[in-house]
Amino acid sequence: MAHPIPDINDPHIQEVGRFAVTEHVKEANDGIKFKKVSDKVLTMYTLVIDASKSDGKDAQYKAVVYERSWWKGLTLLSFRPAN
């Protein structure tokens, strides 16, 4: 489950950023060098949603949604029955 990042200067958050760059360079070999995490730009939500189907019966669904803070928009990545 993703949560908002309260402090992007937290050493753990910076280490996650460093990890991302290191892993990228292993694959791309393009020499990028990590400086710092400067903004929280993407958050993922995994939600279990109670809903009713078109026949009126209750059902649960699992949705994965990305939120982009720079765009202030949402993108649905998947939506399926929770069971």
C-alpha positions, 0 to 999 in steps of 0.5 A: 500500500502506498502512502504520501511521502511526508518528507522527501528529504528523509534518508530512506527516501533518498536511498530509494532514489539512489537505488532507482538510478543505480538499477537503471544504470545497470541496465542502460549503462548511460552513466546517469549519476544520482543527485537527490529526490527532489519531488514526489511525482508518482503515488500508487494506490491499491484499493479494494472497492465495494460496488454493485454489479449491473444486476444489483448484486454486491461485489468487491473489486481490486483497482490499481491507480497511479496519481501524478502530482505534476499533472494532478491526474489519475490513471487506472492500471488495473481493475478486476474482481477481488476474489 
